[in-house]
Amino acid sequence: MASDPFVFAATGDAILAPSVSELKGREGFDTLCALFRSADAAVTQVEPVLVTDETTHAALRQVTDQYQYLAPYPGAIMGTSPDVLDDLANMGLNLFTVASNHAFDFGETGVRSTLSALRERDLRFAGIGRDLSEARSPTYLDTDAGRVGLINATTSVPPGGEAGVSTSAFEGACGVNPLHVEWTYRMEPEQLDQLQAIASRIGIDQVKGEWLRRENPDWQTDDAYYFMQMRCAPTTETQPPGVYHSIHERDREALRAGISEADATADWVILALHVHQSRGGNRNTSEAPQFLEEFAHDCVETGADAVVVTGPHTLRGIEVYQNRPIFYSLGNFFFQEEVIHRMPASVSQAAESEIPDVRGADAVSEAESTVAHDADNWQSIVPVCEFETDGTLTDVTLYPCTLQPRAPRPRRGTPVLADGDIAQDILRTLADRSAPYGTTITVEEATGTVEIA
């Protein structure tokens, strides 16, 4: 074990353009950066693709899919300058995760430009790679408190964005480390019988194998019934009618193998997951899905010292499981919406016709319309965790941040430490959302403390 106590800090999604340097010297921002600089390891999620003038748009297929939060999606092609990495590193952040539903917004070209930008700066990152082996591999950071291993994967897998397996015959495709999620529709047995009768009558069962074998080669050994591509199963005592998620077993085992490798190689292991799924088939809500809770426990048991979830753009609860913190979502860290780089004409046209103005039609000013946008987009938490040298978690201090929704555009979407009523509101919201996990958060003036059992 390491010779010094370990201090670890984390953030949510960094959706930013290179406009951070002007904030140096501002109260609330410098103090936030000091938190990262004083930590041994500080991790953030880089959501946009890092593009240059040579990065062309891929011929992206627009996908609107009920099963995952997928990109490309009308109005949400994310690309920004590689210079944002310099801003983030100067803030004191030293671990970067990049697997997300937006990682393939510029196709393989964008993945390669992101890889180049990170490597040119010698930054430690995880979640994407030149092939599947590299995307799944942990990255390591040596600190005074010992070596830190970081693993990153996404359950919101962009279409065609999974990294591919390299063989002696050909090189695998670059992409993300995928953690595929299966949907199951549970219903009463008589309803399941009706579906099977319909499928038999119109010939679905005779052709569905062609659809399924490409996405789920193990479907024939499954005990569920597939109606077209929908996995259906009867209700049980613990699973009433509803929509359920589960992780594909091969991806689960691959990620657990990565955690075990990092646990054997490093003193501390951080698992970061990008997850948009919520309970009941929803997405981007404050309720973490059951499959994520179960998998986070599994990962802690395998060797993860902390689990950090990004993706849903909202605060979710905190759980301390086996003396290890699990952050089910820290919200947005940066939310500079102008980060959307450029959009193909077909996407722009779809956005104009299909995507409503999310800022609120009744607002009397741009600033007020921005505030009308989902309030959770503009608040965040930065946790700072302290571990003794023997691995015991001793302290989790929570620093609430506001992303300044009412500020002028150059500063809007940039985090500063919150104070006063804003800090209290954020902390109380997080305390309420953490209570179902048996977590008690003591709210002070502008910070919160997680009670460690």
C-alpha positions in Angstrom: 0.0 0.0 0.0 1.1 3.6 -0.5 3.2 5.5 2.0 1.0 8.7 2.1 -2.7 9.2 2.5 -4.6 9.5 -0.9 -6.7 12.5 -1.8 -9.0 12.1 -4.8 -11.3 14.7 -6.4 -13.8 14.2 -9.2 -16.1 16.2 -11.5 -19.0 15.7 -13.9 -19.1 16.3 -17.6 -16.8 19.0 -19.0 -18.7 20.5 -22.0 -16.5 23.5 -22.7 -14.9 25.8 -25.2 -11.5 27.3 -24.6 -12.6 30.3 -22.6 -11.4 29.4 -19.1 -8.2 31.3 -18.8 -9.9 34.7 -18.3 -11.5 33.4 -15.1 -8.1 33.2 -13.3 -8.1 35.4 -10.2 -11.9 35.3 -9.8 -13.1 34.3 -6.4 -14.9 30.9 -6.5 -12.9 29.8 -9.5 -9.4 30.0 -8.1 -10.6 28.2 -4.9 -12.1 25.5 -7.0 -8.9 25.0 -8.9 -7.0 24.8 -5.6 -9.1 21.8 -4.7 -7.9 19.9 -7.7 -4.3 21.0 -7.3 -4.2 19.9 -3.7 -5.5 16.4 -4.6 -3.2 13.5 -5.7 -5.6 12.6 -8.5 -8.4 14.7 -10.0 -10.6 13.2 -12.8 -12.9 14.9 -15.3 -15.0 13.7 -18.2 -14.1 15.4 -21.5 -17.4 15.1 -23.4 -16.8 16.9 -26.8 -14.6 15.5 -29.5 -11.3 17.4 -29.8 -11.1 18.5 -33.4 -8.8 20.5 -35.6 -9.2 22.1 -39.0 -8.3 18.8 -40.6 -11.0 16.9 -38.7 -13.8 16.4 -41.1 -17.4 15.4 -40.3 -18.0 11.7 -40.8 -21.0 10.7 -42.9 -23.0 10.1 -39.7 -26.3 8.3 -39.7 -28.8 10.0 -37.6 -30.1 7.6 -35.0 -33.1 8.2 -32.6 -33.2 5.0 -30.6 -35.3 4.1 -27.5 -32.6 1.8 -26.2 -29.7 4.1 -25.5 -28.9 7.8 -25.4 -27.2 7.9 -28.8 -25.3 10.4 -30.8 -25.4 11.7 -33.5 -28.7 13.3 -32.6 -30.3 16.4 -34.1 -28.8 19.5 -32.4 -26.1 17.7 -30.4 -22.9 17.2 -32.4 -20.1 18.1 -30.0 -16.7 19.2 -31.1 -14.2 21.7 -29.6 -10.6 22.8 -29.7 -7.9 20.6 -28.2 -6.8 23.7 -26.3 -9.5 22.9 -23.7 -7.1 20.2 -22.4 -4.6 22.9 -21.5 -7.3 24.8 -19.6 -8.3 21.7 -17.7 -4.8 20.7 -16.9 -3.9 24.2 -15.7 -6.9 23.9 -13.4 -5.2 21.0 -11.7 -7.0 18.1 -13.3 -4.7 15.2 -14.2 -6.9 12.2 -15.1 -9.3 12.4 -18.2 -12.1 10.1 -19.3 -13.4 10.3 -22.9 -15.8 7.4 -23.5 -19.3 8.8 -24.1 -22.2 8.8 -26.6 -20.6 11.8 -28.3 -17.1 10.3 -28.7 -18.0 9.2 -32.3 -19.6 12.5 -33.4 -16.8 13.0 -35.9 -16.4 9.3 -36.7 -13.0 7.5 -36.5 -11.3 10.7 -37.6 -12.6 12.5 -34.5 -11.5 9.7 -32.2 -8.0 9.8 -33.7 -7.8 13.6 -33.4 -8.9 13.3 -29.7 -6.3 10.6 -29.1 -3.6 12.8 -30.7 -4.5 15.8 -28.6 -4.3 13.8 -25.4 -1.0 12.1 -26.3 0.7 15.3 -27.5 0.2 16.7 -24.0 1.2 13.5 -22.3 -2.1 13.4 -20.4 -3.4 10.3 -18.6 -6.7 9.2 -20.2 -9.0 6.2 -20.5 -12.0 5.0 -22.4 -11.0 5.3 -26.1 -8.3 3.7 -28.1 -6.9 2.6 -31.5 -8.5 -0.8 -30.9 -10.6 -2.5 -28.3 -7.7 -3.7 -26.2 -6.4 -0.2 -25.9 -9.8 1.3 -25.2 -10.3 -1.2 -22.4 -6.9 -0.7 -20.8 -6.4 1.2 -17.6 -4.2 4.2 -17.6 -1.8 5.0 -14.7 -0.7 8.1 -12.8 2.1 8.0 -10.3 1.6 10.3 -7.3 3.1 10.9 -3.8 0.3 8.7 -2.5 1.1 5.8 -4.9 0.1 4.7 -8.4 -3.5 5.5 -9.5 -5.2 3.3 -12.1 -8.2 4.7 -14.1 -10.7 2.7 -16.2 -13.5 4.2 -18.3 -16.4 2.8 -20.3 -19.8 4.0 -21.6 -23.2 2.3 -21.5 -24.4 4.8 -24.0 -22.6 3.4 -27.0 -22.5 5.6 -30.2 -23.6 3.8 -33.4 -20.6 2.1 -34.9 -18.4 3.7 -32.2 -17.2 0.6 -30.4 -13.5 0.0 -30.7 -12.7 -3.1 -32.7 -10.6 -6.2 -32.0 -7.2 -6.2 -33.7 -6.0 -9.6 -35.1 -3.0 -10.8 -37.1 -5.1 -10.3 -40.3 -6.3 -6.7 -39.8 -6.2 -3.8 -37.5 -9.2 -3.1 -35.2 -11.2 0.1 -35.5 -10.6 2.9 -33.0 -13.5 3.8 -30.8 -14.9 3.6 -27.2 -14.8 1.0 -24.5 -18.4 -0.3 -24.7 -20.6 -1.5 -21.9 -23.6 -2.7 -23.8 -27.0 -2.7 -22.0 -29.7 -5.2 -22.8 -33.4 -4.1 -22.3 -35.9 -6.7 -21.0 -39.7 -6.1 -21.1 -41.4 -8.1 -18.3 -45.0 -8.9 -18.6 -47.7 -11.4 -17.4 -47.3 -14.9 -18.8 -50.6 -14.6 -20.7 -49.4 -11.4 -22.4 -46.2 -13.2 -23.4 -48.3 -16.0 -24.9 -50.1 -13.5 -27.0 -46.9 -12.0 -28.4 -45.6 -15.5 -29.3 -48.9 -16.2 -31.1 -48.6 -13.0 -33.1 -45.0 -13.7 -34.0 -45.9 -17.2 -35.2 -48.9 -16.0 -37.2 -47.0 -13.3 -39.2 -43.7 -15.2 -39.5 -41.5 -13.1 -37.2 -39.9 -16.2 -35.5 -38.8 -17.5 -38.9 -36.6 -14.4 -39.7 -35.6 -12.8 -36.3 -32.4 -14.8 -36.0 -30.9 -12.8 -38.9 -31.5 -9.6 -36.9 -30.4 -10.9 -33.6 -27.2 -12.7 -34.3 -25.4 -9.5 -35.3 -26.3 -7.7 -32.0 -26.5 -10.5 -29.5 -24.8 -13.8 -30.7 -25.9 -15.5 -27.5 -29.6 -14.9 -27.9 -30.5 -18.6 -28.7 -29.0 -19.7 -25.3 -31.1 -17.0 -23.5 -34.2 -18.1 -21.5 -36.1 -15.1 -22.6 -38.4 -14.8 -25.7 -37.4 -12.3 -28.4 -40.3 -10.5 -30.1 -38.5 -9.2 -33.1 -35.5 -7.5 -31.4 -37.3 -6.9 -28.1 -36.2 -9.2 -25.2 -39.4 -10.3 -23.3 -39.7 -12.3 -20.2 -42.4 -13.2 -17.6 -42.8 -11.3 -14.4 -41.3 -12.7 -11.1 -41.9 -12.0 -7.5 -39.2 -9.4 -7.4 -39.7 -8.1 -11.0 -43.2 -6.9 -11.7 -44.3 -5.7 -15.2 -41.9 -3.1 -16.5 -38.7 -2.2 -18.4 -35.4 -3.6 -17.0 -31.8 -3.1 -17.9 -28.9 -5.6 -17.7 -25.3 -5.4 -18.9 -24.0 -7.8 -21.6 -22.1 -10.5 -19.8 -19.0 -10.3 -22.0 -18.6 -6.6 -21.5 -19.2 -7.0 -17.7 -16.4 -9.6 -17.5 -14.0 -7.5 -19.7 -14.5 -4.5 -17.4 -14.0 -6.5 -14.3 -10.8 -8.0 -15.8 -9.6 -4.4 -16.3 -10.3 -3.5 -12.7 -8.5 -6.6 -11.5 -5.5 -5.7 -13.7 -5.4 -2.2 -12.3 -5.8 -3.5 -8.7 -2.8 -5.6 -9.2 -0.7 -2.9 -10.8 -1.8 0.3 -8.9 -2.3 1.3 -5.2 -5.7 3.0 -6.0 -8.3 2.2 -8.7 -10.9 4.6 -10.0 -13.7 3.4 -12.2 -15.5 6.0 -14.3 -18.7 5.2 -16.2 -20.7 7.3 -18.7 -24.3 6.3 -18.2 -27.5 8.1 -19.5 -29.9 5.3 -18.6 -32.3 5.8 -15.7 -35.0 3.7 -14.1 -38.0 2.3 -16.0 -36.5 2.8 -19.4 -36.1 6.5 -18.9 -32.9 8.5 -19.3 -31.3 11.6 -17.8 -33.3 11.6 -14.6 -32.1 11.9 -11.0 -32.8 8.2 -10.4 -29.9 5.8 -11.0 -31.0 2.6 -12.7 -30.9 -0.6 -10.7 -28.4 -2.3 -13.1 -25.9 0.5 -12.4 -26.2 0.2 -8.7 -25.7 -3.5 -8.9 -22.7 -3.2 -11.2 -21.1 -0.5 -9.1 -21.2 -2.8 -6.1 -19.7 -5.6 -8.3 -16.9 -3.3 -9.3 -16.1 -2.3 -5.7 -16.0 -6.0 -4.8 -13.6 -6.5 -7.7 -11.2 -3.8 -6.5 -12.4 -0.3 -7.4 -11.7 2.2 -4.7 -14.2 4.8 -6.1 -16.9 4.7 -8.8 -17.6 8.0 -10.6 -20.6 8.2 -13.0 -21.1 11.0 -15.6 -23.6 11.4 -18.4 -27.2 12.3 -17.3 -26.5 16.0 -16.7 -28.1 15.9 -13.3 -27.1 15.2 -9.7 -27.7 11.7 -8.4 -27.2 10.3 -5.0 -24.0 9.1 -3.3 -23.5 5.7 -1.8 -20.7 4.4 0.5 -20.5 0.7 -0.2 -17.9 -1.4 1.6 -16.1 1.8 2.7 -15.9 2.9 -1.0 -17.7 6.0 -2.4 -20.0 5.6 -5.4 -21.1 8.9 -7.1 -24.0 8.0 -9.3 -23.8 11.3 -11.1 -22.0 14.6 -10.3 -23.9 16.6 -12.9 -22.2 18.9 -15.4 -18.8 20.4 -14.6 -18.8 22.8 -17.5 -21.9 23.5 -19.6 -20.9 25.8 -22.4 -23.5 25.0 -25.0 -21.6 26.9 -27.7 -19.2 24.0 -27.7 -21.3 22.4 -30.5 -18.7 22.8 -33.2 -20.7 22.7 -36.4 -23.5 20.5 -37.8 -24.2 18.9 -41.2 -27.0 20.5 -43.1 -29.2 17.5 -42.7 -28.9 17.6 -38.9 -29.4 21.4 -38.8 -32.6 21.0 -40.8 -33.9 18.3 -38.5 -33.0 20.3 -35.5 -35.0 23.3 -36.8 -38.1 21.2 -37.5 -38.0 18.7 -34.6 -36.2 20.2 -31.6 -38.0 22.7 -29.5 -36.3 25.8 -27.9 -35.4 24.3 -24.6 -34.6 27.6 -23.0 -38.3 28.6 -22.4 -40.5 30.6 -24.6 -41.9 32.8 -21.8 -38.5 34.2 -20.7 -38.1 38.0 -21.1 -34.3 37.9 -21.6 -31.7 35.4 -22.8 -30.3 35.0 -19.3 -33.8 34.2 -17.9 -34.5 31.8 -20.7 -31.2 30.0 -20.0 -32.2 29.6 -16.3 -35.6 28.1 -17.5 -33.5 25.3 -19.1 -33.5 22.3 -16.7 -32.0 23.7 -13.5 -30.0 20.5 -12.9 -27.8 21.4 -15.9 -26.4 24.4 -14.0 -25.4 22.8 -10.7 -22.7 20.4 -9.8 -20.8 18.8 -7.0 -17.0 18.3 -6.6 -16.3 15.6 -4.0 -12.9 15.4 -2.4 -12.2 12.0 -0.8 -9.5 11.1 1.6 -8.1 7.6 2.2 -5.6 6.4 4.8 -2.5 4.5 3.7 -4.2 1.3 4.6 -7.0 2.0 2.2 -9.6 3.2 4.7 -11.9 5.9 3.5 -12.0 8.6 6.2 -13.6 11.7 4.6 -15.7 12.8 1.7 -16.2 16.6 1.5 -18.7 17.9 -1.0 -18.2 21.3 -2.7 -21.3 22.6 -4.5 -20.7 24.5 -7.8 -22.9 26.8 -9.8 -22.4 27.0 -13.5 -23.6 30.6 -13.5 -26.7 30.4 -15.7 -27.4 34.2 -15.4 -23.9 35.3 -16.2 -22.9 36.9 -19.5 -22.2 34.4 -22.2 -18.4 34.3 -21.9 -18.7 33.1 -18.3 -22.0 31.2 -18.5 -21.6 27.4 -18.1 -18.3 27.8 -16.2 -18.2 26.4 -12.6 -17.4 28.5 -9.5 -17.9 27.4 -6.0 -21.4 28.2 -4.8 -22.2 29.9 -1.5 -25.2 31.2 0.4 -28.7 29.9 -0.5 -27.4 28.4 -3.8 -24.9 26.2 -2.0 -27.5 25.1 0.5 -30.1 24.2 -2.1 -27.6 22.1 -4.1 -26.4 20.3 -1.0 -29.9 19.6 0.3 -30.9 18.3 -3.1 -28.0 15.9 -3.1 -28.7 14.9 0.5 -32.3 14.0 -0.4 -31.2 12.0 -3.4 -28.6 10.2 -1.3 -30.9 9.2 1.5 -32.3 6.1 -0.2 -28.8 4.7 -0.1 -28.6 5.1 3.6 -26.2 8.0 3.1 -26.3 10.9 5.5 -24.9 14.3 4.4 -24.2 16.9 6.9 -24.8 20.4 5.3 -22.7 23.2 6.6 -22.5 26.8 5.2 -21.1 26.0 1.8 -19.9 22.4 2.0 -21.3 19.0 2.8 -19.8 16.0 4.5 -20.7 12.4 4.0 -20.9 10.5 7.2 -18.6 7.4 7.0 -19.9 4.5 9.0 
